[in-house]
Amino acid sequence: MSTQQPPSGDRRVQTPWPDVTRRGLLLAGGAAAVTASAAGCSFFSTDPDGDGAGGDKGPEAPMLAERVEAGDLPPVEERLPKEPLVVTATDEIGAYGGTWNTAITGASDGPWLWRTVNDGHLLERSRDWSEIRMNVASAFEANADASEFTITLREGIKWSDGTPLTTADVEFAYHDVNLNTELTTAVPPELSSLDGAPAELEIVDEFTFVVRFSGPKPLFRDDMAAGTSGQRFTMYPRHYLEQLHIAYNPAADDEAVAEGYDGWVSRFTALGNLWNFQWENPELPTLLPWICKKPISDADHALFERNPYYWKVDEDGSQLPYIDEIRYNVIADVETMFAHAVNGDYEFHSRHFNDNAHRADAVDGEEAGGYTIIDLEGTYSSDMNLAFNLNHADAGLRKIFQDKQFRIAMSHAIDRQELIDVLWNRVGEPTQAAPRPESRFHDEEFATQYTEFDPGLANQTLDAAGYAAGADGVRVAPDGTPLEFTASVADDALLGTVWLDGLDMIKDMWAAVGVTLHVNGQPRENWQAGIDENAYDLTVWTGDGGYIDETTAVQWYMPAGPSGGALFARQWSAHYTLNGAQDAEMLEAPPAHVVEQHDLYDQFLAEADEAVRTEIFTQILAVAKEQFYAIGTVRGQGSWAIASKRLRNFGGPMPENPTYGTPGPAAPEQWWLESE
């Protein structure tokens, strides 16, 4: 037995989801449920009892059986864990074979890869998001005050190259990756105590380990079923990555430079999948159902092929996944991608073109294209939230943007019904950046305040606040700063076109009350650079946190949250999420109401009682309602997906949400394709 206490410090893992320190965001809620074990099943029978579509499909895919026959693979019973995780089919037992065709816009579209092939979390969420179940972990137990968690790995799980997964991998992932000072700039929130101190990791035996915090960490279990958080211990194969790590290979730095990297850190980051969702290294062993065979950078498509060591089976005991491979065609132009979709070229797709503008044409093409349109359940508060930069570098603009009366006037100057009629196909509701009606946190007054289109009231409010109109009709602040701003827009984001068109309409609406708006559409990487450099007046994004992820995607309700925090106050967000590490760059200290929210969120994260957590978060929302940080516009109909009529077991509608990871919780490993 070994007990190791890592050093503390302010570090940040370079992963696809930016990390934060002690107050980082954790997924909320969910009752415990243990998935079915393999006990009592005849897993390796070649004559399964099931009467489903799979028939006598045997214990593994034919393509793997051929490799076993050729001596390239051990028998399936040697590749599976001692007790494989049994996945219950959504509708019916499936059949092996086929290619799932879908598309990505390029290297920056890695999140779609993550949503479709991701696995390896210690725990997992059910499809309806109501349960947390065992996954890579076969046991997960908390002590009385939720400060200590004893976790057992599912014995016999193997990496995709056949090497067993053990606590040696856990130890390496924790100390040599997540807490390494060169690979990390902040302790990942899921691995730190609420006071900012890193957790203590104790290795008990080959499959059991203990994670011990300095105080209660009641949402740790939820976090281990979430995004990359739940893979912190199971994403880094030690036997492969040690050769890239300077602590285990003294020549790692020289080797990296010889291969064209800046040093061992950049090579480890690139080949170890620390920085993207792309899985660009086909040699990196994983726990995914499909593994990278052809990365995005190599061709006009990325290709993922079934993992011969995948550790889940169906109810007959046959190894999953059913589908042989996933092909991600690289198509930068969204209209070209949509043309392929209506031609029936995709088995399943729910990204980029699935907006209101394309819906009617997609519906019209269903019969000819051999697909079905699946409505996805909306989870965003608003399809387009406007965020003025309350931390603007220019003191004059900062004062204007921090003026609540200014923001109220700008909200009243937006004709949301016109936006709905013109851009949302007359289907939508005016709304602010507030929890949706489906949410237990819904407050109708919060959601509708200041949404009435009233230019007269907007003018009165601006007049009363001291923003007088000049000879040119443009209003100026009391200090002479013109009310003339630029909206920065990521025009290649999912709703980029709608945002640009919407802002062009809002530009005219605001001009009518003496405010000049310019619209600057730009590639997402350029937009992101401007956001990170605090070089923007206002910007727009979808209203994350409307439903399902209200208590984690809090960035429209307070200065905090994932991906750098609130777009309306990035510096105040960093003050909280980075525990003051970047305060030297902060132009102004957070005001009292922001400090109050930060303190309340600390209480929320430490509270074990769900009812009390709900009460605390309601208080946070009350402050957000009063402060009116950001401006919402329209809650639309929701997005949709294209599903081939050949595709089975996807189960119909599901939430569209980045935290949910659509369609991940629908278990694509048990999807299957009927023969053509």
N, C-alpha and C positions, 0 to 999 in steps of 0.2 A: 504494500500500500504506500502511495506517495501523497504527500500534502504539499501543495505549492501555493504561495501567496504572490501574485504578480505585483509589480510596482505600480503605483498610481501615477497619474499624469494626464495631460490634456492632449488626446490623440484622436485622429480621425481615420477610419479605414477607408481606403479608396475603393468604394463599391458602387454599384449602379444606383442605390438609394442613399443619398448623403446621410451620414450618421451624425448624431448629436451626443452630448454627454448626458449627465444624470437625469435630465428631464425629457429625454427623447421619447418619441411617441410609440405607444404599444397598442396592439389591437385590443378591442374591448369585448367583453361578454362572451357567452357561449357555454353551454352545459357540457359536462364530460360524457364521453361515450367511447367505449373500447371497441375497435373494429373486430370482426370475426377472426378467429385464429383458424389455422389449418387443421386443428385437432379433429380427428375422426373422419377426415376426408381421404379418399383414395387419390392422392395427387398425381401419381405417375401411371395411372391406368390409361391404356390406349383405347379403351372402350367405355367412355364416360356415360353416365346414366342420363345426362341432360338431354331433353328433347328439343332444344333450341336450334337456331340456325347453324350452330357449329357442327352438329352431327357428330360423326366419328373423327373429329379433327385431330385427336391425339394430344399428347402433353406439351407440344411445342410447335412452333411455326415450321412448315416444310423447309424453308430456307436454312433454318438452324439444324434441322434433322439431317440435312445433306452435309453440313459441316461436321456434325458428329460422326456420320458415316465415313467421312473422309479423314477423320482423325484430327481435325482442326479445332474441335471443341470437345470438352468432356460431356458426358451425358447430362441431360437436363436436371436430373435429381441431384447431381453434384454442383450444379450452378445455382440452385435455389436455396434460400435459407432453410434452417431447421423447421421453422414454422412460417411459411410465406404469408404475406398479408393477402387475404381474400377480398377481392373487389366484387361487390354485388352488382350485377348488370342492371342498368337503368331500365331496360325493357326485356331483353332476351340475351341468352348466350350467343356470342358472335362467331364469326369465321375469320380465319387468317387470310391476309393478303391485301394488295392494293397500295396505291399512293394517294396520300392526302396532299392535294395541290392547293397552295395559297400564295400570298405575295407579300413582299416588303418593299419599302421605297429605297432601301439601301442600308449602309452600315449603321446609320442613326436610328434605324427601326428595330433595334435589338429587343425592345420590350415585347414585340409580338412573338419573338422566339420564346422569351421567358413565359409569356402567358400560355403558350400552346404545348411546350415540352417540359415545363419545369416540374421538378419533384425533388425529394430528398429532405424535406422538412422533418424535424423530429416528430411533430404532430401535424395534423391536417384538419381543415374545415370541411364540413359537409356541404353538399351542393346548395342547400338552402341557407347556409351560413349560421345555422342554429346550434350546431354541435362542434366540439373539438374532439378528435379521435386520435388513436395511436397511428403512427406511420412508420418512420424509421425506428422510433422508440417503441418498445413493446411494453414498457412500464414507465410511469411518470408520477412520482409521489411528492407531495409537499408536506413540510412539517406544520405544526399547529399555527404558527404566525406567518407562514408563507415567506420565510426568509431562507429556507434551505430546500433544495429539490434533488431528489434521488432519481436518476434516469438510467434506464437499461436499454441498450441497443438491441435491436432484433438480431438474434444470433444467426450468423451465417450469411448475412447480406454481403454481397461482393461488389466492388467497384467494377466498372464496365470492362476492365482488363482481367478480371477474375481474382484480384487480390482482395482478401477479406477486409471488411470495415471493422475496426476495433477502436477501443479508447485511445490507442496510440495516435490515431488520426484526430481524435477529439483534443488530445493534449497539444498536438502540433498546431491545429487550427486555432486553439485558444491563445497559447503563449507565443507561438512563432509567427502567426499571421495577425490575428485580431489585436494583440497587445504589443506587437513589435513596433518600436519607436520609429523605424524607417518606413514601414509599410502603413503606419497608422498615425493619424493626427489627433484623434479623440477616441476615447473608449466607446465602443458601440453602446447605444443606450440599453439594449436588451442584456448586455453583459455587465452593466454597472449598477451599483446600488443607487438609491435615490439621493444619497449625499455626494455622489460623484465617484466614489471609490470603486475600483474594479472588483468584480466578484472573485471569490476564491474557488479554484477548481481542485477537487480531490478525485484522483483516480483510484477506484476501489478494486476493480479487477478488469479483465479483458473486455467486458461488455457493460460495466456499471461505473457511473461517475456521479459526483455530487457537485452541484453549483450552489455556493453559499454566499449570501449577501449580508451586508452589515445591518440590515433592517428589513422589514416586510417589503416584499416585491410581488404583490398579489396578481399583477398582470403578466408576469413572466411566462406563465403557461400559455396565455393568449398569444404572446409574441412568438413563441416557438412554433406556432401554426401559421405564421405570417411571412409573406414575401421572402426576402433574403434573410430576414432576422432568424427564421426557423432553421436556416441552414448554416448558421455560424459555426456549428461544431461538425458539420457533415459535408462541407463543400470543398475541402482541401485534402486530397489524397497524399498522405505523408510520403509514401514510397516513391511517388513521382516527383513531388515538389521539393524534396530535400536536395536534389541535385541542383536546383535553382537558387537555393537559400545559402547565404554566406555563412550562416552558423554551422552548416553541415557540409558545405563544399567550399573550402578556402579559395578555390579557383573560379568561383561563380562570377565574380566581377570581371575578371579577364575574359572569361568565356562569353559573357554578355556583350562586352565591347567588341569582341571579335565577330559577333553575330549582328552587329549594327545597333545595339541598344546603348543607352547612356550609361548603364551599369546594371548590377544584379537586381536592383529594385524595379527598374522599368521592365526588365525581362520577366521577372517573377510576376509583376502586375499583368503583363500582356498574356503570358502563357498560362497563368494560374487563374484567369477569369476574375481578377479583382476589380476591374474597372468598367466592364460592360456586360450587356446581356447577350453578347453575340456568340460566345463559345467558339472563338476563332481558332482554337488549337485542337485539331482532331485527335491529338495524342493524349490530351488531358483526360484521365479516367473520371467518370461521373457516376451518379446514381439515377440518371434520367431514363425514362422509358425509351427514348430515341437518342442516339448519340451522333455528334457532328462527324460527317464523313467528307463534306465539302463545305468549307467556310465561305462567307459572303465575299471575301476579298479575292477568291480564286476564280470566280466565274460569274455568269449572269444569273446564277441561282445558288442558294445554299441547300444542302441536302443532309437530312438526318435519317439514320437507319436504325432499325430496332436494336436495342441493347440486349445481347445474348445472356447477360447476367441480371436482367431486371428481376426484381424481387417480389413482384405481385402476380397473383394468379386469379383466374375466374373461379366460379363456383364448382366447375368440373375439375379444378386443379390444373388447368392448362395455363401455361405461362403467358402473360401479357407482355407487350401490347398486341392487339389483333392486327392493326395496320402495319404494313412492312416499313414504310418510309414516309417522310414528310418533305415535300419540295417547296422551298420558298423562292418563287421567281422574283428577281429584282426588277421592279418597274417603278421608276422615279415619278412618272407622270400619273397623277391620280385618275385622270379621265381615261387613259389607256388601261389602267388597272380595272376601272369600272367596266370598260368594254369587254375585257376578258371575263369579268364576273357574269355579266348578262349573257355572255356566250356559253355559260355553263362550265367554265374552265376550273372552278374552285369547288372543292368538296365542302369546305367551311371557311368563311371569312367574315370578320366583323370589325374592320378597321379602315380608316381613311375616307372611303366614299359613302359610308353608311349614315348619311345625313338626310335632312328633309329634301334637299335639292335633288337628290338622286332616287328618292324612294319611289316616286310614281313610275319612272322608267324601269326600275328594278321589278316592281310588281307586274308591269305589263309584259316583262320578259320571262316570267316564271315558267310558263308552259314550254316555250321554245327552248329555254335554257336548261330545263330539267332540274330546277332547283325550287326551293321554298323560301319565302321571306319569313324570318323569325323575329318578332318584336322583342327587343331587349328592354328590361325594366330600368327606367330612368332612376339615377341616384344623385344627380347633380342638383344643387340648389337653383342654379341658373346656368343657361348655356353660355352666357357671356357676362362675367363680372368685370367691372371697371375698378381699377386700383390706382388712385393718385398716390404718388410717392411721398409719404409723410416724413421720410428721412432724406429728402432731397438735399443735394449739396449746396444749392443756392438758397440762402437764408430767406430771400423774399418769396420764392416759390414755396419753400417749406412752410412758411407761415400761412400762406393761402391754403395749401393742401391740408394743413392741420386744422383749419377752420371748419367746424362741423356745419355751420350755416352755409358756407360755400358748397359743401358736398350735398346738402339738402336741396339747395337751389338747382344744382346740376342734375339731380335726380328728377325733380319736378319738370325740368326742361326736356326730358326724354319722352317722346310719344311711343310708348311700348306697344300699343295696339297697331300703330303703323308698322313697326318692326315685325310684329306677328303676321300682319296681312301680306307684307311684301316678301319677307325672308323666311318665315316659318310656315308657309303654306296655310295661313289662317288657323293654325292649330298651336295653341300655347297660352300661357298665363303670365301676366305681369308679376314679377316677383323681385324681392331683394335677396341678398346673399344670406339666407336663413334656412334652417332645416325644413325639409319637404313635408307635405301633409302625411306621408307614410311614416315619418319619424316620430318616435316617442317624445322627441324634444320640440315638436312643431308648435310654433306660436304664431297664430294668424296675424296678429298685430305686427309682430316683427317682420313677417314675410311680406306684408303689404304697405308698410309705412313709407310715405313719400313717393309712392308709385303713381299717383295721380298726375296726369299730364296737365300742367297748369302754368303756361308761360308767364301769365300775369303774376302769379304767386312767386315764381322764380325771380322775376324782376324785382318784386317788392322785397324779397329776402336778400337779394344782392344789394339793393339800395340801402336797406337797413343795416347791412353789415359793412357799409362804407366803400363798396366797389362801384365807383361812379363811372359813367360812360363819358369817353372823351369825344372830341370833335369828329373823329373817324368812326364813332359808334362802338369802339372797343372799350370795354371796361378796364379800369386799373384799380389796383389795391391802394389803400391809403398812403403807402410809401412810394407810389408811382409805378410799381411793377405791373406790366400789362397782363391781362388775363388771356394769354396766348400760350398754348401748350401743344406738345406733340405726343401722340399716342404711338407707342412702339408695339408692333404686332408680329408675332411669329406666323408668317403667312403660309408656312408649310405644315402647321399643326393641323389636327383633325378638323377643326372648325375655322381654320384660318381664312378661307374665302368668305364665310358668313361674317366673321368678325370684321374683315375689311369693308364689306358692303354695309354692315351695320354701323360702323364708325363713320362711314361716308354720309349716312343718313343723319346720325347724331351730330355730325359737324354742322349741318344746316340748321338743326334744331337749336344747337347752342349758339350759333351765330345770331339767331333771332333774339337772344337775350344778352348779346354783347360779348360773348366769349368766343375766341378764335381757336379752332382745333385743326391741327395738321395730323395726317395719318401716315405713318412710316412702316410699311410692310417690309419684312426682311427675312432671310433664312433663319431657321431656328437657332443655329449655332451663333449667329451674329446677335440675335435677340438675347440669347442667354448670356452672352458676354456683356452686353449693356446692362442687363439686370444685375449680374455679379459685380460689375464695376460701379453700381449705383448711378448710372448715367441714363436716366429716363425720367420723364415727367409723369406719365401714367401708362398703364398697360392693361391687357385683358387676358383672362383665362377662364376655363370652366370652373363651376362652383363645386369643387370637391368638398366633401363633408356634408352633403345634403341628406344622405341616408346610407346606412350601413356603417360608414366610417366617420360619423359625426365627431366622435371623441378622439379620433386619431388624426384625421385630416382637418386640423383646427385652424388652418391658415387663413380662413376668411372670418374667423371669430375672435382671434387674438394674435398678437405677434409671436408666433411659434409655428411648429409644424414641420413636415418633411420637405425635402427638396429646397432647403434654404429658408423656409419659413414664409411668412406673409408677404405677398407682393406689395402690400401697402406700407410695410415697415420692416424691411429686411434687417436693418441694423438692430432694432429692438428685438427682433426674432433671434438674431445671433447672440445678443446679450444673454438671452435665456437659454437657448439650446446648446450654446457653447460655453455656458457657465462663466461668461465674462472674458473668455480668451481673446476676443477681438474688440474689447471695449476701447482700446486706444484709437480705433478707427471710427468710433461712434461720435456723431456730431452733437447729440443731445442725449441726456439720460432719459430712460423711459418715464413717462408721467405716472402719477399715482394710480390711475385706473388700470394701466398696463401692469404695474407691479402687483396690484390686487389680483388680476387674472393669473399672473405667473404664480403667485402664492396659492391661489385656489387650485391651480393645476397640479402643483406639488402635492396638495392634499388629496386630489383625485387619484394620482398615481399610487399613493401610499394606502388608500382605503380599500379594505378587503370586502366590505359590504356593498353589494351592487346597488341597493336602494339608496344608500348614502352617497355613492359615486354619482348616481343620477341627479341627486339633489345638488351636489357640488357643481356638476357640469351645467345645470340649469342656472346657477348663479353666474357662471362664466358667460353664458349666453345673454343673461340680463344686462351685463356690462356691454357686450357687443351690440345689443339692441340700442342701448342708450348712446353709445359713442358713434354708431353708424360709420364704421371704418371704411366700407367699400360700397359700391353701387351695383346692384343686380339689375338685370333687364328682363329676360324671358325664360320661363321654364317650358321647354318645348315638349314635343311628343315622345322623345326618346329615340335612341338609335335602333339599329336592326342588324341582322346577320343574314348572310346567304348560306343555306345548307342544301347540298345536293340531295335529290330524292333517293339516292343510293345510300346515303349516310344513315346509320342506325345508332341508337343508344345515346344521342346527344341530349335528349330529354326536353326539347322545346325551349320556351323563354327562360332567360336567366338575367341576373343583374348585369348592367354594363358599368364597370367600376374598376379603376386601377388597383385599388386595394384588394378587391375580390379577385382580380386577375382573370377576367373573362377571356376564355371559357374554362380556365384551369380546374375549378372545383366541380365541373361537370365530368371529370375523369376521362379525358380523351384517350387514355390507355385502353379503355373498354369500348371505345367507338369502333365500328366496323363498317365495311363497305360491301354491299350486295354486288354480285357479279353482274357485269354489263351484258 
